[in-house]
Amino acid sequence: MEILVFFGMIASGKSTLAEAFARRRGMLYLNTDRVRKELAGIAATERRPDKHGQGIYSREYTEKTYQTMLDAAVQEVQQGNGVVLDGSYSSRNERARVLECGKSYRAKVCFILCHCSEEETRRRLELRARDPQAVSDGRWDIYLKQKETFEQPDELTPAQLLILDTEGELNELLSTVGGWIEKSSQIPNP
């Protein structure tokens, strides 16, 4: 059983990669944007122009979102299934809670930090702004704020963390992630 966390800043490619990986492996896929809006009782594609740290993006609402995802992950792991979590996981505390969950339920926890260039981030955000089916409310101003507050995952070991540039071709990225997970599964979590 595995808890796979695809994380990073907005428009880093984590959702595209995480959802494709979960589909390929037949794992439950949980996305913070979808869970957050579900908790708020709004459609996944409804735009919420709330500023960073306000409305459904307040610290309290964010904590509720991450806890809901962690609770769902526990249910999957207890049934002997793996799960894919997709969100920024921008704080050490959020990541520590996932690690503790894995330890408590004897599930391997792997973090995949997704990133891309600022030019690609801007391009992706511009495309997303025009997409009526987009779920994320990420914008350039939020990206800039997130850059200031994102806590680098220096607490994670090489067996727990893959840093991945997502500007490559999707199938190649999926193969890279799959190969790394196979290799890291040979090493127990600390």
N, C-alpha and C positions, 0 to 999 in steps of 0.2 A: 504494500500500500504506500502510496506517495501523495504528498501535498506539494503541488507545484505552484510556485508563486511567480507570475510574470509581472514585473513591476518596473517603474521608471516614471519619468515625467510625461506630461501630456504630449500626445502625437508622436510618441517614441516608437510606435508600432507594436506595442505590447498586446493590445486587444486583437488585432488581426492575427498575430502569431499564436496567442493563447487560445483563441477560439478554434483555429485550425488544428492546433495540437490536440486539444480536447476532443474534437470531432474524430481525428485520426485514431486516437487511442480509446475512444468510447468512454471518456471520463466526463463527469459533471463539470460544467463550466459556469463559474460565477464571476460576474463583472460588477465592480462597484457602481458604475453609472446606472446600470439596470436595477440593481438592488436598491440603491438610494432613491430612485424615482418610484420604484414599486412601494417602498416604505412611505413615500410622500403621497401615494395614491394618484400619481400622474402617469401618463403614457411615456414609454421609454424615449420616444422621439420628440416629446414636448420640450421646447427650448426654455431654459431657466437662466436668465441673464444675471443671476445673483453674483455678487462680487466674491472674490476669494475670502473664505472665512465667514460668509454670511448666508442666511437662508438655509437651503438644504445642503449648503457647503460649510455650515458652521462646524466648529470643533465637536460639539455635542452630537450633531447629526452624522458627522463623519465617523465618530466612535460607534454610534448605533449601527451604521452601515457595515463597518468592519466586523463588529461583534456578530451581526446577523450572518455574515459570510462565514465566520469562524464556526458558528453553531451548525450551519449546514455542512461544513467540512467535517466536523466531528461526526455527524450522522452518517455521512458517506464512509468515513474511515471505520466506524463501528460496524458497518455492514461489509467491511473487507474491500471497499472500493477506493480508488484514488480520486483526487479532485484537483481541478485547476482553478486557482484564484487569480484574478486580473484586477489590478489597481495600482495606484502610485506607491503604496507602502513606503511613504517618504520619511517615516520616522523609525528610529531604532526600536521604539516601544511597540509599534505595530508589528514589526518583524519578530520581535522577541515573543510576542503573544502567539504567533504562528509556530515558532520553534518549540515553545512550551507545550502547545497542543500536540505537536508531532511526538514530543517526548512522552507525554502522558498516554498517548494512544499507540505508541510504537510504530509511528508512520515516518517514513523517510521524508524529509523536507528539503526541497531544492528551490533555490531562488534564481530566476533568470532576469538579470537587469538589462532592459532594452534601452538603446539609445540610438540617436542619429544626429546628423549635423544640424545646426540652427537653420540653415537654408532649407533643408528637407523638412524640419519641423514647421517652418513658416508655410511651405508649400502644402503640407498635409492639413494644416489648420485652415488655409484658404479653401481647399477642396471640401473639407468638412463643413465649413460655413455655408456652402452652397448645396449641401446634400440634405434633402428633407428627411431622409431616413437615419441620419446621424443620431447617435445616442448621447455622445459626449458633448458637454457644454464648454469644452476647453477653447480658450481664445489666447491670442498672443500676450495680452496683459496678464493673464493667469499664468502662462508659461514663465514670464519674467519674474513674477512673484514666487512661483514654485522653485525657480532656480536659486533664489535667495534662501529658501527654507528647507530644501531637500537635504536630508542627512545621508551622506554617502555610507554604503553598507560595509564599512571597514571592520565591523564586528563579526562578519561571516567568514568562514574558512573557504579555501579553494574547493573543498568537497561539497560545500553548500551553495556556492555562487558561481554562475556563469555570466560573464559580461558580454553582451552581444550587440553588435552594430546591425541594425535591422534594415539597412539600405540594400541588402542583397535580395536575391530571388527567394520567394516564399518556400518552395520545396527544399532548397539548399539550407535555409535557416531551420526548417523543421528537422532535417537530417542532422544538422549540427546539434540542435537541442536534444534530439533522441539519443545520439551517440554519447553526448556528455552525461545525460541522465543514466544511461547504461553503465558508463564508467564510474560515475559517482555512487551508484547504488552498491558498488563493491566495498565502499568505505562507509562505515557506520557514522551517523551523526554524532557529534560530541555530546 
